[in-house]
Amino acid sequence: MHTTGGRLASRRRFLKTSIASTFASTLALTSGWAHADKTDSTTSESFFKTRGVILVPKDMQTWDWPRKAKQAGLSTIGTHITPSQVSQFVATDAGQAFMQACRESGLEIEHELHALGDLLPRELFKKDAKMFRMNKKGERVADCNLCVHSKAALDIICENALHYAKILRPTTGRYFYWIDDGKPMCFCPKCRGLSDSDQALLLENHLLRALRRQDPRARLAHLTYLNTMQAPTQVKPEAGIFMEFAPIHRRMDTPLSRRDAVGQKGRLHGKILDDLDANLEVFGSEDAQALEYWLDASLFSGWKRQNLKKIPWNGQMFLDDLQTYAKRGIRHITSFAAWIDGDYVKRFGPPPLDEYGQGLLKIKPKV
């Protein structure tokens, strides 16, 4: 998702338990439900079509997110971290209650997932090592991702993606099956001439075709993040691929518009914005989404729950960031809100959710 290195190990451990028949009742909730019309004129006229948050299962179980999100004027809740984790959650009574509450509140549900560990199980390496990436030493390794020139790997990934898409069908038609979290792609002779962004897009084009056999309205995100910040240059996105821009290396105390600000690992805001613009040239802005970190308690806590910290909300920076995206025509906005749960609220009080929602509702792009 939005971790680097060894952070938040639970996001690296993909659950291997098979999905049982108990999901049948959940499918009725997650597949194609009809939302109540939103009658609030402010909401219907908002420049930002998606006004969302991304949560992990514990967040959804220990705080009344559907009601709070609706009150704040949000449109969408995204679940996270992996397909197997979220699938197991929605199969529980708590998961089904959460999905039903979202339905009753008129909230859209999406599933933003680091997926490759579930879509191409690592144990298949013993069967066919060529499905997995080659490292810079010329060795096939099963540590992450895949070889995008392996037809066998692509077939298995698409088959498993369709399996999870039946269980975790977004109400918006927008799917998010991301590559492994900031991990390198393949360096085999066929792949090494392609950037990580190009390899990811090659995979996504295959996935989109498969998803559309099952869900004709399907669209699929290309995550622009860490090793895929560079715009693809050799592979073209098929119609239905949209960009999701996640600038984790930015400073969180300075507006992104400050081009001279230096973020993590020396990354200048100016370079981040240049990458954004280059990707918009490839993918367009109509369906593009910004995935931000304004409400991400896990990030501000260094991905260590024992160091849980209050979100250092900066309303002026937030509104400036919204203008940065809006003037580029980006109309879909979401933020990680991981670890805003019952424990967080007990320790620090309510998060700045209303300020977040109201900013998204009211802002208009400046010409």
Buried (B, 14 or more C-beta within 10 A) or exposed (E): BBBBEEBBEBBBEBBEEEBEEEBEEBBEBBBEBEBEEBEEEEBEEBBBEBBBBBBBBBBBBBBBBBBBBBEBBBBBBBBBBBBBBBBBBBBBEBBBBBBBBBBEBBBBBBBBBBBBBBBBBBEBBEEEBBBBBBBEEEEBBBEBBBBBBBEBBBEBBBEBBBBBBBBBBBBBBBBBBBBBBBBBBBBBEEBEEBBBBBBBBBBBBBBBBBBBEEBEEBBBBBBBBBBBBBBBEEBEBBEBBBBBBBBBBBBBEBBBBBEEBBBEEEBBBBBBBBBBEBBBEBBBBEBBBBBBBBBBBBBBBEBEBEEBBEBEBBEEBBBBBBBBBBEBEBBBBBBBBBBBBEBBBEEBEEBBBEBBBBBBBBBEBEE
